[in-house]
Amino acid sequence: MFLKTSTRVQLLFIVWTVIASLVFFCVLLINHYPIDIVWKDTLFSGLLISVISQIIYFIQTYYHAKRPVNFSNFGLVLVLTAFYQLSINSAFQLVLGDERWREYILPFEGARAFIVFFILISVSLYWWINKNQQIQSQVQQQLIEQERALTKAELDNIHQQLQPHFLFNSLNSIGALTEINPKEANRMILLLSDFLRGTLRKDIQTLIPIAEEIEQVKRYLEIEKIRFGHRLKTEFDIDEGCMKTLVPPLLLQPVIENAIKFGLYGSTDEVTIYVGVQLQENGLLIEVRNPFDSDFTQYKTGKGFGLTSIKRRLMLLFNQYDLLTTEKKDKLFITKILIPK
């Protein structure tokens, strides 16, 4: 009768019982023992080893040693081997009688003890390895959960920084417009309210379709166009086949803000910001281009939060460090973001 164990463990007990029984059966037959003693020895030994294996299993499950070879496990196997010998001897004396026990069982005691000890050591080592793997798996799972919690906390922290960062810039613009153009200031407040309503509801770890992200960027650009008027132009080149591709929310707004900062600050000319989204074999490529004046150094005083936060978010979400790249080419500042498949 099995103790309360899983089906897999019970099957292992059955396998060990069969193996132990076959070992004794073969050894006894080779040594020309009577067939009635052979099958009785095989049956008794197999059942007893099965019970002892279960005892080892439960002891090592609840009292796991730090090392596979140690005094406790070694002593346990010795005690259980002695228990097996006493039990099997008592059983055979009752079944075979004292005379046949002395003739067939007693001379085999040394070899039997060695075989049983070897089997039980193997069982003990197997359960130690099995239990140790379970412990390592649990520790690894705990580390993964801790890393996820830390990642979520860091992403939440980035989210909390991102919202005020944009909000303060917009409020400053509204403050400036209040005196020179109250009507546009009111319109900007309404657009800002609509934009924030769409961003505050989003979980920064939940991916959204790129189409939704593009719509949110367009809302943001409407706000910025009130600030800069006809000077700010936009050009979108969106592959229609990728509109359902998932991306992190609030991904493009800091990039566009960065493009406006580099392109329009310190300049009185019209500036066109290009946003391209194309589906490639290795993922979704997002490209933002804006004019860049190398002589304009005001950007150096900034903290660079926008692109830094995006790079960090992408690393945390996709575990890759090269998903955001920038380059300066033909007086253009180009930002590329790759969302891997």
Long-range contacts (C-beta under 8 A, 24 or more apart in sequence): 2-54, 3-54, 3-58, 5-54, 5-57, 9-57, 13-50, 13-53, 13-54, 13-57, 14-50, 16-49, 16-50, 16-53, 16-119, 16-123, 17-46, 17-47, 17-49, 17-50, 17-53, 18-46, 19-119, 20-45, 20-46, 20-49, 20-50, 20-116, 20-119, 21-45, 21-46, 23-115, 23-119, 24-112, 24-115, 27-111, 27-115, 28-108, 31-108, 33-104, 34-104, 37-96, 37-100, 37-104, 37-105, 40-92, 40-95, 40-96, 41-88, 41-92, 41-105, 44-88, 44-91, 44-92, 45-84, 45-88, 45-112, 45-116, 48-84, 48-87, 48-88, 49-84, 49-116, 49-119, 49-120, 52-80, 52-83, 52-84, 52-120, 53-120, 53-123, 55-80, 56-80, 56-120, 56-123, 56-124, 56-127, 57-123, 57-127, 60-124, 60-127, 60-128, 60-131, 61-127, 61-131, 64-128, 64-131, 64-132, 64-135, 65-128, 68-125, 68-128, 68-129, 68-132, 73-124, 73-128, 76-124, 77-117, 77-120, 77-121, 77-124, 78-117, 80-120, 81-113, 81-116, 81-117, 81-120, 84-116, 84-120, 85-109, 85-112, 85-113, 85-116, 88-112, 151-316, 152-205, 154-312, 154-316, 155-204, 155-205, 155-313, 155-316, 155-317, 156-204, 158-204, 158-309, 158-312, 158-313, 159-204, 159-250, 161-305, 161-309, 162-250, 162-254, 162-309, 163-196, 163-199, 163-200, 165-254, 165-305, 165-306, 166-220, 166-253, 166-254, 166-257, 167-192, 167-196, 169-257, 170-223, 173-223, 173-226, 173-227, 177-226, 177-227, 184-226, 187-226, 188-223, 188-226, 188-227, 191-219, 191-222, 191-223, 191-226, 192-223, 194-219, 195-219, 195-220, 195-223, 199-249, 199-250, 199-253, 202-249, 202-250, 203-249, 204-248, 204-249, 204-250, 204-313, 205-248, 205-317, 206-249, 207-246, 207-247, 207-248, 207-249, 208-246, 208-247, 208-248, 208-249, 209-243, 209-244, 209-245, 209-246, 209-247, 210-238, 210-242, 210-243, 210-244, 210-245, 210-246, 210-247, 210-277, 210-284, 210-286, 211-243, 211-244, 212-249, 213-247, 213-249, 213-250, 213-251, 213-252, 214-238, 214-252, 214-275, 214-277, 216-249, 216-250, 216-252, 216-253, 217-252, 217-253, 217-256, 217-275, 220-253, 220-256, 220-257, 221-256, 221-273, 224-256, 224-260, 228-260, 228-264, 230-270, 231-264, 231-268, 231-269, 231-270, 231-271, 232-260, 232-264, 232-270, 232-271, 232-273, 233-270, 233-271, 233-272, 233-273, 234-272, 234-273, 234-274, 234-275, 235-272, 235-273, 235-274, 235-275, 236-275, 236-276, 237-274, 237-275, 237-276, 237-277, 237-278, 238-275, 238-276, 238-277, 239-277, 239-278, 239-279, 241-279, 242-277, 242-278, 242-279, 242-284, 245-279, 245-284, 245-339, 246-339, 247-284, 247-286, 247-339, 248-313, 248-314, 248-317, 248-339, 251-286, 251-310, 251-313, 251-337, 252-286, 252-288, 254-305, 254-306, 254-307, 254-309, 254-310, 255-286, 255-288, 255-306, 255-307, 255-310, 255-335, 255-337, 256-288, 257-306, 258-306, 258-307, 258-335, 259-288, 259-289, 259-290, 259-333, 259-335, 260-290, 261-299, 261-302, 262-290, 262-291, 262-292, 262-296, 262-299, 262-333, 263-290, 263-291, 263-292, 263-333, 265-296, 265-298, 265-299, 266-293, 266-296, 266-298, 267-291, 267-293, 267-296, 282-338, 282-340, 282-341, 283-338, 283-339, 283-340, 283-341, 284-338, 284-339, 285-336, 285-337, 285-338, 286-336, 286-337, 286-338, 286-339, 287-334, 287-335, 287-336, 287-337, 288-334, 288-335, 289-332, 289-333, 289-334, 289-335, 290-332, 290-333, 291-331, 291-332, 291-333, 292-328, 292-331, 292-332, 292-333, 293-331, 294-328, 294-331, 307-335, 310-337
